[in-house]
Amino acid sequence: MLISIVIATYNAGQTLKKCFDSIITQLTEEVELVVIDGNSKDNTNEIIKKYAEWIAYTISEQDKGIYDAWNKGIKVARGKWVAFIGADDVLLPNAIKTYLNAINVTPNINSYDYICAHNEYVDQYGVLLKVMGKIPIWKRMRRMMAAAHVASLHNKENLFETIGMYDLNFKICADYELLLRKRNELKYLMLDTHIAQMKVGGMSFSTKAIIEAYRIRKLHHSLPMCINELYFLRDWIAYKWFIIRKKYICGKKIDVL
């Protein structure tokens, strides 16, 4: 087993079928699907049962949020690489094939910590708002989560079994905090392709996320305090400006951030 795809769900009945449909046609004997549900109250578990033949492992029980669910998924994942996809995200065609090809042709691939690519950020109508994801070099990562996290691959041994699981003290940006633990020793492979699509409205784009990223940089001393505060202000202004652009300039492609 090379890749484990982990999906955390909670009352995701409106979007889960589309997410599953984007994944199951790409599954191979080298790729498994793991679903961790947080004791949903809607029809989420009914949908999960309909896709049971493609799911390697699933459980439904109360959890402490998405990162708690992901930690549970990591523990049962059999793949050398673990990817996380939101229940309202979509895996783009040939994404898994692209990853498998990269794993098979890259020398010493098991020494890498992280494999990432680009994510498409779209509105509720599917209009592309921006393309996310840059090379996660330290000079970028120390300032912000440069990599596009959705559907990126995490080396289970090099990351989770070495530096630990997701920190539940962070509710929105624990993925950033995890990678920041590696600092400038993070060994990454960046693929110049689009892997997944995510819709507007997630907590990753919120004032709370900006505050949490500030706390993470402070925790890891990745920036001097005064510079960290300036980046907090910059991110908040950029977020407000993005909201304005999304509202009034819908339909125009925005460059990679």
C-alpha positions in Angstrom: 0.0 0.0 0.0 1.5 3.3 -1.1 -1.1 5.9 -0.5 -3.9 6.3 2.1 -6.5 8.9 1.5 -8.2 10.1 4.7 -11.5 11.9 4.7 -12.9 13.4 7.9 -16.7 13.9 7.8 -19.4 15.5 9.9 -22.8 16.3 8.6 -21.4 16.3 5.1 -24.3 14.8 3.3 -24.6 17.6 0.7 -21.1 17.3 -0.6 -19.7 13.8 0.3 -21.0 12.0 -2.8 -19.3 14.3 -5.2 -16.1 13.9 -3.1 -16.3 10.1 -3.2 -17.1 10.1 -6.9 -13.9 12.1 -7.7 -11.8 9.5 -5.8 -13.2 6.0 -6.3 -12.5 6.0 -10.1 -8.8 6.6 -9.3 -8.3 4.0 -6.6 -5.9 1.2 -7.3 -4.5 -1.7 -5.4 -1.8 0.7 -4.1 -4.3 3.3 -2.8 -6.8 3.0 0.0 -9.6 5.2 1.2 -10.2 5.8 4.9 -13.2 7.7 6.3 -13.5 9.0 9.8 -16.9 10.3 10.7 -17.6 12.5 13.8 -21.0 10.9 14.6 -22.9 12.8 11.9 -26.6 13.5 12.4 -27.6 13.8 8.8 -27.4 11.2 6.0 -23.6 11.2 5.9 -23.3 7.6 7.2 -25.9 6.4 4.7 -23.7 7.7 1.9 -20.7 6.1 3.4 -22.5 2.7 3.5 -23.3 3.1 -0.2 -19.6 3.4 -1.0 -18.5 0.7 1.4 -16.9 -1.5 -1.2 -14.4 1.2 -2.0 -13.6 2.1 1.7 -10.8 0.2 3.4 -11.7 1.5 6.9 -14.5 3.6 8.4 -15.7 4.5 11.9 -18.3 6.9 13.2 -17.9 8.3 16.7 -17.7 11.7 18.4 -14.4 13.5 18.0 -12.7 16.7 18.9 -12.6 18.2 15.4 -11.0 17.6 12.0 -7.5 17.1 13.3 -8.6 14.6 15.9 -10.3 12.7 13.0 -7.2 12.9 10.9 -5.1 11.6 13.8 -7.4 8.6 14.0 -7.1 8.1 10.2 -3.3 8.2 10.4 -3.3 5.5 13.1 -5.2 3.0 10.8 -3.7 4.1 7.5 -1.6 1.4 5.8 0.0 3.6 3.2 3.5 4.9 3.3 2.0 8.3 2.2 -1.1 9.9 3.7 -3.3 12.5 2.0 -6.2 14.4 3.6 -9.2 15.5 1.6 -12.1 17.5 2.9 -15.6 16.1 2.5 -16.4 19.1 0.4 -13.2 18.9 -1.7 -12.8 17.2 -5.1 -9.8 15.2 -6.3 -9.0 16.3 -9.9 -8.7 13.6 -12.7 -5.4 11.7 -12.8 -4.3 13.1 -9.5 -3.5 9.7 -8.0 -1.8 8.6 -11.2 0.3 11.7 -11.1 1.4 11.0 -7.5 2.1 7.3 -8.2 4.2 8.2 -11.2 6.2 10.7 -9.1 6.7 8.2 -6.3 7.9 5.5 -8.8 10.3 7.7 -10.7 11.8 9.9 -8.0 15.1 8.6 -6.6 15.2 8.0 -2.9 11.6 9.0 -2.6 11.2 7.5 0.9 13.6 10.1 2.2 11.1 12.9 1.3 8.7 14.2 4.0 6.1 15.9 1.8 4.8 15.9 -1.8 2.5 18.7 -2.9 1.1 20.4 -5.9 -1.5 23.1 -6.7 -5.1 23.4 -5.4 -7.9 25.2 -7.2 -10.0 27.5 -5.0 -13.4 28.0 -6.6 -16.7 29.7 -5.7 -20.1 27.9 -5.3 -20.5 28.0 -9.1 -17.2 26.4 -9.9 -15.6 29.7 -11.0 -11.8 29.7 -10.3 -10.9 32.3 -7.8 -7.3 31.5 -7.3 -4.7 28.8 -7.6 -3.0 27.9 -4.3 0.3 26.4 -3.6 4.0 27.4 -3.8 7.2 25.5 -3.2 7.4 25.1 0.6 10.9 26.5 1.1 11.7 27.7 4.6 11.9 31.4 3.7 8.2 31.1 2.7 7.0 28.6 5.3 8.4 30.6 8.2 6.0 33.4 7.2 2.9 31.4 6.0 1.6 28.1 4.9 3.0 28.2 1.4 2.1 24.7 0.3 -1.4 23.8 -0.7 -2.4 21.2 1.9 -5.5 19.5 0.4 -4.6 16.1 -1.0 -0.8 16.6 -0.5 1.1 13.5 0.5 2.7 13.1 4.0 5.4 10.5 4.6 3.9 8.6 7.5 7.2 7.5 8.9 9.2 10.7 8.4 6.4 13.0 9.8 3.8 11.4 12.0 6.0 8.6 13.4 9.0 11.0 13.9 7.7 14.4 14.9 4.2 13.5 16.1 0.6 13.9 15.2 -1.6 17.0 14.7 -1.7 19.3 17.7 -5.4 19.5 18.8 -4.7 22.9 20.3 -5.0 24.3 16.8 -8.4 23.9 15.2 -7.7 25.4 11.7 -4.0 25.5 11.0 -2.6 22.4 12.7 -1.4 21.2 9.2 0.9 24.3 9.1 2.1 23.8 12.6 3.0 20.2 11.8 5.2 21.1 8.9 6.8 24.0 10.7 8.2 21.5 13.2 10.6 20.4 10.5 11.7 24.0 9.9 14.3 24.2 7.2 14.9 20.4 7.2 11.5 19.7 5.5 12.4 17.7 2.4 9.7 18.3 -0.2 8.8 17.5 -3.7 6.6 20.0 -5.5 4.7 18.9 -8.6 3.7 21.5 -11.2 0.1 20.3 -11.6 -3.3 20.8 -10.1 -4.3 18.0 -7.7 -7.5 19.0 -6.0 -10.3 21.6 -5.9 -11.8 23.2 -2.8 -14.8 25.5 -2.5 -14.9 28.9 -0.9 -16.3 29.1 2.6 -13.9 27.0 4.6 -12.3 28.1 7.9 -8.9 28.2 6.3 -9.9 31.6 5.0 -11.0 33.5 8.1 -9.9 35.9 10.7 -9.6 32.9 13.1 -7.2 31.2 10.8 -5.0 34.4 10.5 -4.9 34.6 14.3 -4.0 30.9 14.6 -1.2 31.2 12.0 0.2 34.1 14.1 0.2 31.9 17.2 2.0 29.1 15.4 4.7 31.4 14.1 5.1 32.7 17.7 5.2 29.2 19.1 8.0 28.1 16.7 9.8 31.5 16.7 9.9 31.4 13.0 9.8 35.2 12.8 10.9 38.0 15.2 7.9 39.2 17.2 7.6 42.6 15.5 7.8 41.0 12.0 5.2 38.4 13.1 2.8 41.2 14.0 3.4 42.9 10.7 2.6 39.7 8.9 -0.6 39.3 10.9 -1.7 42.8 9.8 -0.7 42.1 6.2 -2.7 38.8 6.2 -5.7 40.4 7.7 -5.7 43.2 5.0 -5.1 40.6 2.2 -8.0 38.5 3.5 -10.4 41.5 3.5 -9.2 42.5 0.0 -9.8 39.0 -1.2 -13.4 39.1 0.1 -14.0 42.3 -1.9 -12.5 40.8 -5.0 -14.5 37.6 -4.7 -17.7 39.7 -4.4 -17.0 42.1 -7.3 -14.6 40.5 -9.7 -16.1 37.0 -9.9 -15.1 35.0 -13.0 -11.6 36.4 -13.4 -8.6 34.1 -12.8 -6.3 35.3 -10.1 -2.6 34.4 -10.1 -1.1 31.8 -7.8 -0.7 33.1 -4.3 
